Amino acid sequence: MSVDATATAGPTIALIAGEASGDALGADLISALRARHPGARFVGVGGPRMAEAGFEAWHSIDELSVMGFAEVLSQLPRLLKFRKQLVRRLIGERPALVVGIDAPDFNLGVERRLKAAGLHTVHYVSPSVWAWREKRAEKIAHAADRVLCLFPMEPAIYARHGVDARFVGHPLAERFPLVADRAGARATLDLPPHQPVLTVMPGSRRSEVERLAEPFIGAAQHLLEALPGLRILVPAANSACRAVLQPLIDRTGRPSAFTVLDGQSHTAMLAADVVLLASGTATLEAMLAKRPMVVGYRVSPSTYRFVRALRLIKTRLFALPNILADERLVPELMQDACTAEALAREVHGLFMDSERRGELVTRFEQLHEALRGGLQGSPAEHAAEALDDYLS
């Protein structure tokens, strides 16, 4: 009986996810892998969505979910001890494959130790090697046998450094329709179909909002004077972000022109004529929502001086739609250029140029198709297929 059970058992696959987005990717990957390997066992570090997919969590994702430089420093002794214990357990368990999902600061160190111990390792979600120190790709080769990439331009960068990397498609490209339903979004938010609407999104973390709320809300205030009847949607990621935004909105003298939403960022994007937003993943979401946008961002002055002094940033473009297009499709105003007046000027230009807005929608549809990569099936299915070499 035990011989038959051993014969029919599938491989043990370890997954290590470090935040909510990794939990979602991990859950989809588990489902896709189970379809190919019905007897597989999934273990490691994960969250509730992975658990629902049949994951055996040795540790909760919360043990890795730390944000900010100061918090990471305070948690460093615990994280180092945790990494050592996890590596020891994985070497003892010897799974057929270990997949680190994003969280490169933690996962690449784990993967490097496991690969040195003879385990097969894959890193799912490439770090931004196109923006930060491209030669980091060479170091990733010492950690991962293969890198699974979400963006189509990434494998070519790794190829320059002799790293096996595969484009598997971006999961967000599957969640947005190719043709956006702006009328439906406006109906959901009880907005008239032809009213000019601006959506303002100064980040999803309080630290971001504290740096960007003033120029973003200031830009909106300027635009209220220039665009009669303008409605401004401000999706707040949480109560902490709302607490930063609301006083600034109240001081505009026109708070009734603003609608602060609890979340609903995707709906607010879809409903807008133009989106003013922080640089980051939200710019990709706005592109997939086919919304013309203006992008702004600021980091702390000390961080900016440090990054500039060490020449750590290698990209000439910052917003993801611009990086994907390899040209400045949408305005991006970074650091000292990110002022209320400059942001308002760029947003106003888009409102006044319907032809340009139409051109952007067409380009965004093309980029959406590129993120799908012409692939049949979901990104998780392609990721699972790319792992078969280590599971057969």
N, C-alpha and C positions, 0 to 999 in steps of 0.2 A: 504493500500500500504506500509506504513512504517512498519507495523507488519510483512509482508512478507519479506521485505528487511532485517529486523533484524533476522528473522528466518533463512535466507539463508546466512547471513554474516559469514565469517570464523573468526578464532581467530586473535587477534593482537599479533604479535611476534616482540619484540624489539631485535635488534642486535647492538653490539658496536664493531667496528673494529678500530684498531689504526695505521695500516700501510698498504702498498701496498699488502703484502702477505695476510693480513687479509681481504682486499677488495676482492681478488680473491676467498678466501675460502667462504666469505660471499655471493658472487654472485652465486657460485655453490650451496651453501646451500639453498638460496632463491628459485632457480629453482627446487631443489629436494623437498623442502617443499611445493611449489605451486602444484607440481604434486600430492601430497598426500592431500593437503588442498587448493583446487582451490580458495576459497574465502578469503584466509588469507591476512592480511594487515601487511606490514613490515615497521618498523619505527626505528629511532635511529641515530647512528653515522656511516657513511660509505663513500665509495669513488665512483668513476665513474662507475666501473664495477657493483657494487651493484645497483646504480641508473639505469643502463641499464636493470637490471633484475627486475625492478619495485619497488625499495626501496624508501621510503619516508624519505629523509635525514633531520632530525632536525638540524644536524650539520655536517660539512665536516670532513672527515678523517684527513685533514691537521691540525685541531685543536689539535690532539693528536700526530702528527708526529714530535717529538723532539728527537734528538740524542745527546748522550754524557752527561757526568756528569755536566759540566759547563752550558750547555744549559738547562738541566732539572732544575738546581738550579735557573737560571734566570727566567724561566717560571713557577716556582712552585706556586707563588700566583695566577696566572691566571688559572693554572690547577686545583688547589684546589677549586677555585670559580666555574669553569666549572663543576667539579665533583658534587659539591653541587647542582647546578642548574639542572643538568641532573638527579640526584637521585630524587629531588623534583618533576620533571616533570614525571618521570617514576612511582613514587608512586601515583601521581595524575591520570595518564593514566591507571594504573593497567593492563598491558598487560598479556596475558595468560602465557607468558614465556619471560625471558630475557636471551639472549645468549651473553656472552662476548667472543670475538674471539681473542685469543692470548693476547698481550699487558697486561701481568699479573700485572705489577706495578700499572696500572690504573684500570684495569677491576676488579681485585679481591676486591679492596676497594669498588667499586660500588656494586658488587655482594653481598658483606657482608652486606651492609646497606639495600639492597633490600630484601635479604632473611630474615633479622630481621624484615622487615616490612610485611612479609607474602607473598612475591612474589616467584614464582618458578624461579630458576636461574641455568644455565648450563655454564660451562667454556669449550670452544672448543680450543684445543691445550694445552696439559699439559705443565706447566713449567718444566724445566729440574731437576725434583726432584731426579733423579738418579745421578746427578752430584753435586748439591748444596743442602745441608741440607735436607735430606730425611724427617725429621720431619715437614718440611713445608707442607707436605701432610695433616697433621692433621689440620693446619690452613685453608687450602683450603676447608676442609669440612664445615667450618663455613661460607664460601662464596658461595659454589656451591652445589646444590642438586646432580649434576652428572658432571663428567669430561669426555670429549670425547678425546681419546688419538690417536696420530698418529703412535706410536711405540708399537709393540706387548708386550714388556717387562714391560710397564708402569702400566697396571691395577693391576698386582700382587703386585707392590710396594704400590699402594693405598690401596689394600685389607689389607695389614699389619696394616694400620691405620684406617680401618673401613670406607673407602671412596668408594662410588659407582663410578666406572670408567669403561668405555667401549672402546675397541679398534675398531676404525672405518676404519682403513687403511690410508695409506699416499698418498696424492694426486700426489706427484711426481712419485710414483710407476705406476700410470696410464699414465704418460706422456712420459715415456721411454719404448721402446720396449724391450722384454726380450732378444732378440739377437741384438746386436749393429751393426750399419751399418758404419763401419770405412771407407770402400771404398767410400761410398757416401759422407761422410764428407770430405775426402781428395779431391775428385773431386770438391766439392763446393769451397774449398780453393786453388784449382789448385796446389795440392801437388802430387809428384810422389807416386805411390802405395807402393814402397819398401824403400823409404828414411826414415832413423831414425828420429822420430819427438818427441820432448819433449814440453809439454805445461806447462807454468809457470803461476801460478795464486796466487799472494801475497795478495789477499783480494779485496773486492769491495768498501770499504770505504777508504778515503784518510788517515785517522789515521792508519789503518791497513797497508796500502801500505808503509807509511813512516817508519814503524817499520820493515817490512819484505822484502822490495824491495832489500835492500843491500845484505842480505845473499842469497836471492833467485836468483838474477841476478848474484851474485858472484858464486853461485853453477853452474849456466848455463855456465858461462865463463870457469870454470874448466872442465866441460863436453865437451866443444868444442875441447879441447885439447885431450881428451880421446876417443872421438867417432867421427871419420872422417865422414864428410858429414851431421852432425847433423843439423836439422832445429829446431828452437825454436819459438814457438807461444806464444805470450803474449797478451791475451785479456784484454783490459783496460775497466773498468766499465764505466768510464766517462772521461772528459777532465782533471779533477783535478788529477785523478790517472795517466793518461798518462803523465802529466807534471812532476810527480815524477819519473816515470819509464824511460822516454826517455833519460835524461842526463846520468843515470847509464848505459844504453845500449850503448850509444855513447862512454862511457869511457872504454868499454870492448876491444876496438880495433877491434872488429868483428861485427859491427852493421848490416852488410849485412846478417848475419846468423839468425837475429831476424826478425820476422814479428809481429808488434804491431797491433792488431785488435781493432776496435771499437765494443766493446761487443762481440757477437758471442761465448760466453763462452762454450755453449753446443757443438757447432760444433767443436771448438778447442779441447775440451776434447775427443770427438769421434775420431778425426783425429790422436790423439797421441798414441805412444807406451807406454809412461809413463807420468803421470801428477805429477807435483810438486805444491802443493797448501796449502793454509792456512786452519787451522782447522775451521770447521763450516759446514753450510748446503752444501757448495760446495763439501765436501767430500762425502756426500750422493749422490749428483748428479753424481760425478765421479764413484761411485760404481754402480749406475744405468746405467751409460754409459759403464760399464764393463771395466774400465780402471785401470790397476795397478797404484798405487800412492805412493808418499811419502808425509807425512803431517808435516808441521812445524807451530809453532806459538810463538809469544812473546806478552806479555802485558807490560805496562810501569813498570819499576822497583818498583815504589811506590805501584802500584796496586798489583804486585806480592807479595811484602812483607806483605801488608795488608791481602791478602787472605790467605797466608801461616800462618801468626801469629794467625789469628782467626780460622784456620782450616776449612775454608768454603767449600773447594773442597773435595768431598767424593769419587770421582771415581778414579780408578787406570788406566783407559783408557780415551782417549780424542777424538780421531777420531770416527765419527759415525759408520763407518763400523766395527771398533774394538768393540765398545759398543754393537752393534747389534749381533755380533758374540760371544761376551764375551771372546775374546782372541785377541792377538796382531797380527791380520792378516797383517796389513800394518805398515811400520815404522812410528813412530810419534816422532818428535824431538821438545821438548817444552822448551821455555825460554832460559837458558844458553846453552842447547844442540843444539839449532837452529842456527848453524853456516854454512857458505858457504861450508866449507870442509866436515862437517858431512853430510849435505844434498846431496852434490855431490857424496859422497861415497855410500849412500843408493840408489840414483837414478841409479848410474852406475851398482850397483849390480843387479838391476832389468833388466836393458838393457842387461846384459850379461847372464841372467838366463831365457831362454825362457820357460823352464819347470815350473818355479815358476810363471811366468806371466800367463801361461795357468791354473795353479791351482787357481790363484786368480780370473780369469774370471769365473771359475766353481763355486767358493764360492760366488762370487757376484751375479750370477744367482740365487743361492739358497736363498740368503738374499733378493733379489728382490721379489721372490715368497713369502717369509715370510712377507714382507711389504704389500703385497696384502692380506695376511692372509687367503688365500683360500676363500675369500669372493666373492660372486656373486654380480656384480654391482659396482658402483663407491663409493669412500669414502663419497662423499656428500650424496648419497642415504642412506648409512649406518648411517651417522650422523642424517639425517632426521628421519630415523626409530627409532633411540635412543631417539628422542625428543617426540615421539608419546604419551608416558605416560603422558605428561603434556598438551597435546593438544586435547585429546579425550573427 
